[in-house]
Amino acid sequence: MLQVNFIRENKETVLNGLAKRNFANATSMIEQVITLDENRRATQVLLDNTLAESNKISREIGTFFKSGEIQKATILKEKTVLLKEQTKELSDKLTAYSDELESLLYLIPNIPHESVKAGKSADDNEEIFAEGEIPNLGENALPHWELAKKYDIIDFDLGAKITGAGFPVYKGKGAKLQRALISYFLDKNTAAGYQEVQVPHLVNEASGFGTGQLPDKEGQMYHATEDNLYLIPTAEVPITNLFRGNLLQESELPIAMTGYTPCFRREAGSYGAHVRGLNRLHQFDKVEIVRIEHPSTSYEVLENMVEHVKSILKELKLPYRILRLCGGDTGFTSALTYDFELYSTAQQRWLEISSVSNFETFQANRLKLRFKNKEGKNELVHTLNGSSLALPRVLAGILENYQTAEGIQIPEVLIPYTGFDSI
C-alpha cells in the first residue's frame, strides 16, 4: 500500500507511475486520496482541540467544586455534555474518513521502479538475458502431457475424477521426480543462506491483505467461507506474514527464508494447448524465497536473487530467458519484477517458471512491518520474494527437453535425489 504522505508530496510521480501501468481512473483516485487525507487530518485537529478543551473544563470544574462555587461548576458541566457529543461526532467522522481512505488505498497498485518501461501487456516485456541451448528433438517429440501418459508418471484424468481439472496425480517415478525437485530447490536455497520454514497452507484475511492478494486477487483464491480462511496462492503469503506488525532492530536485517508449499489458484476458464497438462493448474507445488531488507540494499539483493535462480537453471541445463516486466504486466504489489521463462521444445513456446520481485515498502506498509534505524526512528523495510522454483513447468520442461527415443533422461544434478537416471 502506498503511503499517504508519499502520495501527497509526490503526486506527479505517483500519477506518472500509474500511467506506466495503464491504471484506470488514476487521477480521480489520487485526488480522492488527497481530499480524504485532508478531511481526516482536519477532523483529527478538531477532535484533539475538543478533547483538550474538555479536559481543561474538567479541571476547572474540580477547582470550582473545591472552592464551593457550585453554580459555576454546574454551568461548565452542562458544557462538557455538549463537548462529549461533539467528541463522539468527530470521532465517528474520523473513523469513517480513515476507513474510506484505507479502502481506497488498498485499490491502488505499487509505483513501478524507474527502470520499468511503460507497456500494455506481456508483448511489451524486455528480454534482458538468455542462456542454454534448445535441443533438437526431431519430428517425433511429444509434449509433456503425452509423455506423462506414455510412461504412466502423471495422471490428469485420475485427478479430474477425484477433484476436478487442474489437480493432477503424480505416480511412481513422476512422484519421485517431483519430490526430488522440491528437495533440490530447498537444498540450494538453504545453502545460499535462506532459513527453511514450514508454514500453514491456509491464511486469515489479515494475511491476504498484508501481502496484497486481497482485495486484488480475491476471485483467484479458494475461500473457506465458514472459517473465513484462504488457501494460499503462494508461500510468499504466510512466510512474509510471519513478521506482520513487527518492529525489528536494524541488526536483525536482512532476513532470508525459504519454504515449500502446495499452492492453490482458481484460474479462469481458459482452454487450448497453452493450458494443457502442467501448463496451468489449480494446485501445484512451489518453493519460494522471501527476503526482508534494509531499503538501501534491496535492489542489490534483487539482483543477487536473480543470479541465484539462474544458478539453479544452469545446473538443470534447461534453456531459459529473463524478462524485465513492463508496467502493464507488472504485478499489483511489485515495483520491479523479473520473470524467468524456460523453453518448452515440444510445445515450441516459452513457459514462465519464476517471478523475482522487489515490493519496496508496499507490502511493509500494509503489514506495519518496520525496523528501528540508527537514528532511533521507525522505518518501513523492503520486502522481496521469488519462485525458486515453481515445479509444474520445470517438470514439464525436463520431460520435454530431456526426452529421447529410449525414454526421459534425468538431469545429472537430480540423480542423487531421484535414485534413478531415466524414466
C-alpha positions as CSV (number, residue, x, y, z in Angstrom):
1,M,0.0,0.0,0.0
2,L,1.3,3.4,-0.9
3,Q,2.0,5.8,2.0
4,V,-0.4,8.8,2.1
5,N,2.5,11.2,2.8
6,F,4.3,9.9,-0.3
7,I,1.2,10.4,-2.5
8,R,0.5,13.9,-1.1
9,E,4.2,15.0,-1.5
10,N,4.9,13.2,-4.8
11,K,1.5,13.5,-6.7
12,E,3.0,13.8,-10.2
13,T,5.5,10.9,-9.6
14,V,2.6,8.7,-8.5
15,L,0.4,9.6,-11.4
16,N,3.3,9.0,-13.9
17,G,4.0,5.6,-12.3
18,L,0.3,4.6,-12.5
19,A,0.3,5.7,-16.1
20,K,3.1,3.2,-16.8
21,R,0.6,0.6,-15.6
22,N,-2.3,1.9,-17.7
23,F,-4.1,2.2,-14.4
24,A,-7.7,3.4,-14.9
25,N,-9.1,6.4,-13.0
26,A,-5.7,7.1,-11.5
27,T,-6.2,10.9,-11.4
28,S,-9.6,10.8,-9.8
29,M,-8.5,8.2,-7.2
30,I,-5.3,10.1,-6.2
31,E,-7.3,13.3,-5.9
32,Q,-9.8,11.5,-3.7
33,V,-7.0,10.1,-1.5
34,I,-5.6,13.6,-1.0
35,T,-9.1,15.1,-0.2
36,L,-9.9,12.3,2.2
37,D,-6.5,12.7,3.9
38,E,-7.1,16.5,4.2
39,N,-10.5,15.9,5.7
40,R,-9.1,13.2,8.1
41,R,-6.3,15.5,9.3
42,A,-8.6,18.4,9.7
43,T,-11.1,16.3,11.7
44,Q,-8.2,15.0,13.8
45,V,-7.2,18.6,14.7
46,L,-10.8,19.4,15.7
47,L,-11.1,16.3,17.8
48,D,-7.8,17.0,19.5
49,N,-8.8,20.6,20.3
50,T,-12.2,19.4,21.5
51,L,-10.7,16.8,23.8
52,A,-8.2,19.4,25.1
53,E,-11.0,21.9,25.8
54,S,-13.0,19.2,27.6
55,N,-10.0,18.2,29.7
56,K,-9.4,21.8,30.6
57,I,-13.0,22.4,31.6
58,S,-12.9,19.2,33.7
59,R,-10.0,20.6,35.7
60,E,-11.8,23.9,36.2
61,I,-15.0,22.1,37.4
62,G,-12.9,20.4,40.1
63,T,-11.4,23.7,41.1
64,F,-14.9,25.3,41.4
65,F,-16.2,22.4,43.4
66,K,-13.3,22.7,45.8
67,S,-13.8,26.4,46.2
68,G,-17.6,26.0,46.7
69,E,-18.6,27.7,43.5
70,I,-21.2,25.1,42.7
71,Q,-23.2,27.3,40.2
72,K,-20.1,27.9,38.0
73,A,-19.2,24.2,38.2
74,T,-22.8,23.2,37.1
75,I,-22.7,25.6,34.1
76,L,-19.4,24.0,33.0
77,K,-20.7,20.5,33.5
78,E,-23.5,21.3,31.0
79,K,-20.9,22.5,28.6
80,T,-19.0,19.2,28.9
81,V,-22.1,17.3,27.9
82,L,-22.1,19.2,24.6
83,L,-18.3,18.7,24.2
84,K,-18.8,14.9,24.7
85,E,-21.4,14.9,21.9
86,Q,-19.1,16.8,19.6
87,T,-16.2,14.4,20.5
88,K,-18.3,11.4,19.6
89,E,-19.5,13.0,16.4
90,L,-15.9,14.0,15.4
91,S,-14.6,10.5,16.4
92,D,-17.2,8.8,14.2
93,K,-16.3,11.1,11.3
94,L,-12.6,10.5,11.8
95,T,-13.2,6.7,11.7
96,A,-15.3,7.0,8.6
97,Y,-12.6,9.1,6.8
98,S,-9.9,6.7,7.9
99,D,-11.8,3.6,6.8
100,E,-12.7,5.1,3.4
101,L,-9.1,6.2,2.9
102,E,-7.7,2.8,3.7
103,S,-10.2,1.0,1.5
104,L,-9.2,3.3,-1.4
105,L,-5.5,2.9,-0.8
106,Y,-6.0,-0.9,-1.0
107,L,-7.2,-0.5,-4.6
108,I,-4.1,1.5,-5.8
109,P,-1.1,-0.6,-7.1
110,N,2.5,0.0,-6.4
111,I,4.5,2.5,-8.3
112,P,6.9,0.9,-10.8
113,H,10.7,1.3,-10.4
114,E,12.2,3.9,-12.7
115,S,13.8,1.1,-14.8
116,V,10.4,-0.3,-15.7
117,K,9.1,0.8,-19.1
118,A,5.6,1.6,-20.0
119,G,3.7,-1.1,-21.7
120,K,0.3,-2.7,-22.0
121,S,0.9,-6.5,-21.9
122,A,3.4,-9.3,-21.9
123,D,4.3,-8.4,-25.5
124,D,6.0,-5.3,-24.3
125,N,8.3,-7.0,-21.8
126,E,12.1,-6.7,-22.3
127,E,14.3,-9.8,-22.7
128,I,17.5,-9.0,-20.8
129,F,19.2,-12.4,-20.7
130,A,19.1,-15.8,-22.3
131,E,21.1,-19.0,-21.7
132,G,21.1,-22.6,-22.7
133,E,20.8,-24.5,-26.0
134,I,17.5,-25.5,-27.2
135,P,17.8,-29.2,-28.1
136,N,16.8,-30.6,-31.5
137,L,14.3,-33.3,-30.6
138,G,13.2,-34.2,-34.1
139,E,9.8,-34.6,-35.6
140,N,8.6,-37.2,-33.1
141,A,9.0,-35.1,-30.0
142,L,6.0,-35.3,-27.6
143,P,4.5,-32.6,-25.3
144,H,4.8,-33.5,-21.6
145,W,1.1,-34.5,-21.2
146,E,1.6,-37.3,-23.8
147,L,5.0,-38.3,-22.2
148,A,3.3,-38.4,-18.8
149,K,0.6,-40.8,-20.2
150,K,3.1,-42.9,-22.2
151,Y,5.3,-43.5,-19.1
152,D,2.4,-43.5,-16.6
153,I,4.0,-40.9,-14.3
154,I,1.3,-38.2,-14.2
155,D,-2.4,-39.0,-14.4
156,F,-4.6,-36.0,-15.3
157,D,-7.8,-38.0,-15.7
158,L,-7.5,-39.6,-12.2
159,G,-7.0,-36.1,-10.7
160,A,-10.1,-34.9,-12.5
161,K,-12.0,-37.9,-11.2
162,I,-11.2,-37.3,-7.5
163,T,-11.3,-33.5,-7.6
164,G,-11.5,-31.8,-11.0
165,A,-9.5,-30.5,-13.9
166,G,-6.2,-28.9,-12.8
167,F,-5.4,-31.3,-10.0
168,P,-3.0,-34.0,-11.4
169,V,-1.9,-37.2,-9.6
170,Y,1.8,-37.9,-9.8
171,K,2.7,-41.6,-9.8
172,G,5.8,-43.8,-9.5
173,K,8.9,-42.1,-10.9
174,G,6.8,-39.0,-11.6
175,A,6.1,-38.6,-7.9
176,K,9.8,-39.2,-7.0
177,L,11.0,-36.7,-9.6
178,Q,8.6,-34.1,-8.1
179,R,9.9,-34.8,-4.6
180,A,13.5,-34.7,-5.9
181,L,12.9,-31.2,-7.3
182,I,11.4,-29.9,-4.1
183,S,14.4,-31.3,-2.0
184,Y,16.9,-30.0,-4.6
185,F,15.4,-26.5,-4.6
186,L,15.3,-26.3,-0.8
187,D,18.9,-27.5,-0.5
188,K,20.1,-24.9,-3.0
189,N,18.2,-22.2,-1.1
190,T,19.4,-23.2,2.4
191,A,23.0,-23.4,1.1
192,A,22.6,-19.8,-0.1
193,G,21.7,-18.7,3.4
194,Y,17.9,-19.0,3.4
195,Q,16.3,-20.4,6.6
196,E,13.8,-23.1,5.8
197,V,10.4,-22.9,7.3
198,Q,7.2,-24.9,7.1
199,V,4.1,-22.7,7.2
200,P,0.3,-23.2,7.2
201,H,-1.4,-23.7,3.8
202,L,-4.4,-21.6,4.9
203,V,-4.2,-17.9,6.0
204,N,-6.6,-15.4,7.5
205,E,-7.9,-12.3,5.9
206,A,-5.4,-10.0,7.5
207,S,-2.6,-12.1,5.9
208,G,-4.2,-11.8,2.5
209,F,-4.4,-8.0,2.8
210,G,-0.9,-7.9,4.3
211,T,0.9,-9.1,1.2
212,G,-1.6,-7.7,-1.3
213,Q,-3.6,-10.7,-2.5
214,L,-6.7,-9.1,-1.1
215,P,-8.7,-7.4,-2.4
216,D,-6.8,-7.5,-5.7
217,K,-6.8,-11.3,-6.2
218,E,-9.8,-12.3,-4.2
219,G,-11.6,-14.0,-7.1
220,Q,-8.5,-16.1,-7.7
221,M,-8.2,-17.5,-4.2
222,Y,-10.0,-20.5,-2.8
223,H,-12.0,-19.3,0.2
224,A,-13.1,-21.5,3.1
225,T,-16.1,-19.2,4.0
226,E,-17.2,-20.8,7.2
227,D,-13.9,-20.1,8.9
228,N,-13.0,-17.1,6.6
229,L,-9.7,-18.6,5.7
230,Y,-8.0,-18.6,2.3
231,L,-5.9,-21.4,0.7
232,I,-2.5,-19.9,-0.1
233,P,-1.7,-18.9,-3.7
234,T,2.0,-19.0,-2.8
235,A,4.2,-19.5,0.2
236,E,5.0,-15.7,0.0
237,V,1.8,-15.0,1.9
238,P,2.4,-17.0,5.1
239,I,6.2,-16.5,5.2
240,T,6.0,-12.7,4.8
241,N,3.2,-12.5,7.3
242,L,5.4,-14.2,9.9
243,F,6.6,-10.7,10.5
244,R,3.3,-8.8,10.3
245,G,3.2,-6.0,12.9
246,N,6.8,-6.5,14.0
247,L,9.3,-3.7,14.9
248,L,12.7,-5.1,14.0
249,Q,16.1,-3.9,15.1
250,E,18.4,-2.8,12.2
251,S,20.8,-5.5,13.3
252,E,18.2,-8.2,12.6
253,L,18.3,-7.3,8.9
254,P,18.5,-9.0,6.4
255,I,16.0,-11.8,6.9
256,A,16.0,-14.6,4.3
257,M,13.6,-17.5,4.3
258,T,12.6,-20.3,2.0
259,G,9.7,-22.7,2.2
260,Y,7.9,-25.4,0.1
261,T,4.1,-25.4,-0.1
262,P,1.4,-26.5,-2.4
263,C,-0.3,-23.5,-4.0
264,F,-3.9,-23.1,-4.9
265,R,-5.3,-20.8,-7.6
266,R,-8.8,-20.5,-9.1
267,E,-7.7,-19.9,-12.7
268,A,-10.3,-18.5,-15.0
269,G,-11.8,-20.9,-17.5
270,S,-9.1,-21.0,-20.2
271,Y,-8.9,-23.6,-22.9
272,G,-6.5,-24.8,-25.5
273,A,-3.0,-26.3,-25.7
274,H,-1.4,-23.4,-23.8
275,V,-3.2,-24.6,-20.6
276,R,-3.0,-28.3,-21.2
277,G,-1.2,-30.7,-18.9
278,L,1.0,-28.9,-16.4
279,N,0.9,-25.6,-18.1
280,R,-1.8,-24.2,-15.8
281,L,-3.1,-25.9,-12.6
282,H,-5.4,-25.2,-9.7
283,Q,-3.0,-26.9,-7.3
284,F,0.8,-27.0,-7.8
285,D,4.0,-27.2,-5.8
286,K,6.4,-24.4,-5.4
287,V,9.5,-23.5,-3.4
288,E,9.6,-19.8,-2.5
289,I,12.4,-17.4,-1.3
290,V,11.4,-14.4,0.8
291,R,13.6,-11.5,2.0
292,I,13.1,-8.6,4.4
293,E,15.8,-6.0,3.6
294,H,17.1,-2.6,4.5
295,P,15.8,-0.1,1.9
296,S,19.3,0.9,0.9
297,T,20.3,-2.7,-0.2
298,S,17.1,-4.1,-1.6
299,Y,17.9,-3.6,-5.3
300,E,21.4,-5.1,-4.9
301,V,19.7,-8.1,-3.2
302,L,17.1,-8.4,-6.0
303,E,20.0,-8.9,-8.5
304,N,21.5,-11.5,-6.2
305,M,18.2,-13.3,-6.1
306,V,18.1,-13.3,-9.9
307,E,21.6,-14.8,-10.0
308,H,20.6,-17.4,-7.5
309,V,17.7,-18.6,-9.7
310,K,20.0,-18.5,-12.7
311,S,22.4,-20.9,-11.0
312,I,19.6,-23.4,-10.4
313,L,18.5,-23.4,-14.1
314,K,22.1,-23.6,-15.2
315,E,22.6,-26.8,-13.1
316,L,19.4,-28.3,-14.5
317,K,20.7,-27.4,-18.0
318,L,17.4,-26.0,-19.2
319,P,17.2,-23.3,-21.8
320,Y,15.8,-20.1,-20.3
321,R,15.5,-16.4,-20.6
322,I,14.9,-13.5,-18.2
323,L,12.4,-10.7,-18.9
324,R,12.0,-7.4,-17.2
325,L,8.3,-6.8,-17.0
326,C,6.7,-3.7,-18.4
327,G,4.4,-1.5,-16.4
328,G,1.2,-3.1,-17.8
329,D,2.4,-6.7,-16.9
330,T,4.0,-6.0,-13.5
331,G,2.0,-7.4,-10.6
332,F,-0.2,-5.2,-8.4
333,T,2.2,-5.1,-5.4
334,S,5.6,-5.1,-7.3
335,A,7.9,-2.2,-8.1
336,L,10.1,-4.3,-10.3
337,T,9.7,-7.9,-11.5
338,Y,12.0,-10.2,-13.4
339,D,10.3,-13.2,-15.0
340,F,12.2,-16.4,-15.8
341,E,10.9,-18.5,-18.7
342,L,12.1,-21.8,-19.9
343,Y,11.7,-23.1,-23.4
344,S,9.4,-26.0,-24.0
345,T,10.9,-27.6,-27.0
346,A,8.0,-29.9,-27.7
347,Q,5.4,-27.1,-27.4
348,Q,7.8,-24.6,-29.1
349,R,6.9,-21.9,-26.6
350,W,8.3,-20.2,-23.5
351,L,6.8,-21.1,-20.1
352,E,7.0,-18.8,-17.1
353,I,8.7,-20.7,-14.2
354,S,9.7,-17.9,-11.8
355,S,9.0,-14.3,-10.8
356,V,11.5,-12.4,-8.7
357,S,10.2,-9.1,-7.4
358,N,11.0,-6.1,-5.1
359,F,7.9,-4.7,-3.5
360,E,9.9,-1.9,-1.8
361,T,7.7,-0.6,1.1
362,F,4.3,-1.5,-0.5
363,Q,3.8,-4.8,1.5
364,A,5.6,-3.5,4.6
365,N,3.2,-0.6,4.9
366,R,0.2,-3.0,4.8
367,L,2.0,-5.3,7.2
368,K,3.1,-2.5,9.5
369,L,6.5,-4.1,9.3
370,R,9.2,-1.7,10.4
371,F,12.7,-1.5,11.8
372,K,14.4,1.0,14.1
373,N,17.2,2.7,12.2
374,K,20.4,4.0,13.6
375,E,18.8,7.4,14.4
376,G,16.2,5.6,16.5
377,K,13.4,6.3,14.1
378,N,10.9,3.6,12.9
379,E,11.3,3.0,9.1
380,L,9.5,0.6,6.8
381,V,11.5,-2.3,5.5
382,H,11.6,-3.5,1.9
383,T,10.2,-7.0,1.1
384,L,11.2,-9.2,-1.8
385,N,10.3,-12.7,-3.0
386,G,10.8,-15.1,-5.8
387,S,9.9,-18.6,-7.0
388,S,12.9,-20.9,-6.6
389,L,11.2,-22.6,-8.3
390,A,7.6,-23.4,-9.4
391,L,7.5,-27.1,-10.1
392,P,4.9,-27.8,-12.8
393,R,6.5,-26.1,-15.7
394,V,10.0,-27.0,-14.6
395,L,8.9,-30.6,-14.6
396,A,7.2,-30.1,-18.0
397,G,10.5,-28.6,-19.3
398,I,12.5,-31.6,-18.0
399,L,10.2,-34.2,-19.5
400,E,10.1,-32.4,-22.9
401,N,13.7,-31.3,-23.2
402,Y,15.3,-34.5,-21.8
403,Q,13.2,-36.9,-23.9
404,T,14.9,-39.5,-26.1
405,A,13.8,-42.4,-28.2
406,E,14.5,-44.7,-25.2
407,G,12.8,-42.6,-22.5
408,I,13.4,-39.5,-20.4
409,Q,16.8,-38.7,-19.1
410,I,17.1,-37.2,-15.6
411,P,19.2,-34.1,-15.2
412,E,22.5,-35.1,-13.7
413,V,22.1,-32.8,-10.6
414,L,18.9,-34.6,-9.7
415,I,20.1,-38.2,-9.9
416,P,21.3,-38.2,-6.2
417,Y,17.7,-37.1,-5.2
418,T,15.8,-39.5,-7.5
419,G,17.9,-42.6,-7.2
420,F,17.5,-43.3,-11.0
421,D,18.8,-41.7,-14.1
422,S,16.0,-42.3,-16.6
423,I,12.3,-43.0,-17.0
